[in-house]
Every structure is written in structure tokens, then in C-alpha cells.
Amino acid sequence: MNASPIDRATYDTLAETTGAEFARELVATFLEEAPAMVAELRNAFAAGDAERFRRAAHSLKSNGNTFGALGLGALARELELGGIAKVTGGGGKPLEELELEYARVAAALEALRRG
């Protein structure tokens, strides 16, 4: 079985710092907004808009790291730094990997949110 995509120590620190209820609210907001960020990555890539692509990757990186989704954060960081060329050079695979990791993260965060 795969390990959780959420670093529990990071998530627990967030919950301790902000309060457990507020952390759950933050997770809910992220789960509502992240699909649009992922879609923005795809759309920016398709349009060849490097700046939009970089901004969307940056947002996913920052949000992922906040919740302890360190794998998602690392994948998004690679896209942020590598830009559209990283996806083109990888035959689209870097975006697919990020989307798969986001799906794992979303499921794990939903489980944490529900307690």
C-alpha cells in the first residue's frame, strides 16, 4: 500500500497553529479551488502562456506545501521552474503525474477533513 501523500507532521502543525476547525476549512477551500488551478495549468500549457503556467504551478506548490502535500509541492515546483518546456520535453507526462498526485492528495485531505 502506498504511503499517504500528506506529511502528517506538517498538517498537524497547521492544525495546531490555526486551530483544527480552521484547518479543516482551509482544506475545504483548497479542495474547491485546486481543480481550477490544475485546469489552469493545462489551459496555460495548451495556450503556450508561460507566465500563466508558472503562476498556476506556483499556487499549487505553495498550497500543497501548506497542507503537507510535499510530493505535490515538489511536482508543482518542477513545473514552476521548468515551465512549459518541461511538459513539452516530457511528452505531457509531468502534467499527468501532477494530476495523479493531486487526486491522491485530494482523497487524503478529504479523509483528514472528515476526521
C-alpha positions in Angstrom: 0.0 0.0 0.0 1.2 3.5 -0.8 2.2 5.9 1.9 -0.1 8.9 2.5 0.7 11.8 0.2 0.3 14.1 3.2 3.2 14.7 5.6 1.2 14.3 8.8 3.7 16.4 10.9 3.2 19.4 8.5 -0.6 19.0 8.6 -0.7 18.7 12.3 1.5 21.8 12.7 -1.0 23.7 10.5 -3.9 22.4 12.6 -2.2 23.3 15.9 -1.2 26.8 14.6 -4.6 27.7 13.1 -6.9 25.5 15.1 -8.3 22.2 13.9 -11.6 23.6 12.7 -10.0 26.4 10.7 -7.5 23.9 9.2 -10.5 21.8 8.0 -12.0 25.0 6.5 -8.7 25.7 4.7 -8.6 22.2 3.4 -12.2 22.5 2.1 -11.3 25.8 0.3 -8.2 24.1 -1.2 -10.3 21.2 -2.4 -12.7 23.6 -4.0 -10.0 25.7 -5.7 -7.3 23.3 -6.6 -9.1 21.6 -9.6 -9.3 25.1 -11.2 -5.5 25.5 -10.6 -4.8 22.2 -12.3 -7.1 23.1 -15.1 -5.3 26.5 -15.4 -2.0 24.6 -15.8 -3.5 22.6 -18.6 -5.1 25.6 -20.3 -1.9 27.7 -20.0 0.1 24.9 -21.5 -2.3 24.5 -24.4 -2.2 28.3 -25.0 1.6 28.4 -24.7 1.2 31.0 -21.9 4.4 30.6 -19.9 3.5 33.2 -17.2 0.0 31.8 -16.5 1.6 28.4 -16.4 4.2 29.5 -13.9 1.7 31.3 -11.7 -0.6 28.2 -11.6 2.3 25.9 -10.7 3.4 28.3 -8.0 0.0 28.4 -6.4 -0.3 24.6 -6.4 3.2 24.4 -4.9 2.5 26.8 -2.2 -0.9 25.4 -1.3 0.4 21.8 -1.4 3.3 22.5 0.9 1.0 24.3 3.3 -1.1 21.1 3.8 1.9 18.8 3.9 1.3 17.5 0.3 5.1 17.6 -0.2 5.1 15.4 -3.3 2.5 17.6 -5.0 4.5 20.6 -4.0 7.7 19.2 -5.4 6.0 18.3 -8.7 4.5 21.8 -9.0 7.8 23.3 -8.2 9.4 21.4 -11.0 6.8 22.8 -13.4 7.1 26.3 -12.0 10.9 26.2 -12.6 10.9 24.2 -15.8 7.9 25.9 -17.3 6.1 24.8 -20.4 9.3 23.3 -21.9 9.4 20.7 -19.1 6.0 19.5 -20.1 6.7 19.6 -23.8 10.0 17.8 -23.3 8.3 15.2 -21.1 5.6 14.5 -23.7 3.0 15.8 -21.3 3.9 13.3 -18.6 4.8 15.9 -15.9 1.3 17.3 -16.0 -0.2 13.8 -15.8 2.0 13.0 -12.8 0.9 16.2 -11.1 -2.8 15.4 -11.8 -2.4 11.9 -10.4 -0.7 13.2 -7.3 -3.4 15.8 -6.8 -6.0 13.1 -6.9 -4.1 11.2 -4.2 -3.7 14.4 -2.1 -7.4 15.3 -2.5 -8.5 11.9 -1.2 -6.1 12.1 1.7 -7.1 15.6 2.7 -10.8 14.8 2.4 -10.2 11.9 4.8 -8.3 14.2 7.3 -11.0 16.9 7.0 -13.8 14.4 7.8 -11.7 13.2 10.7 
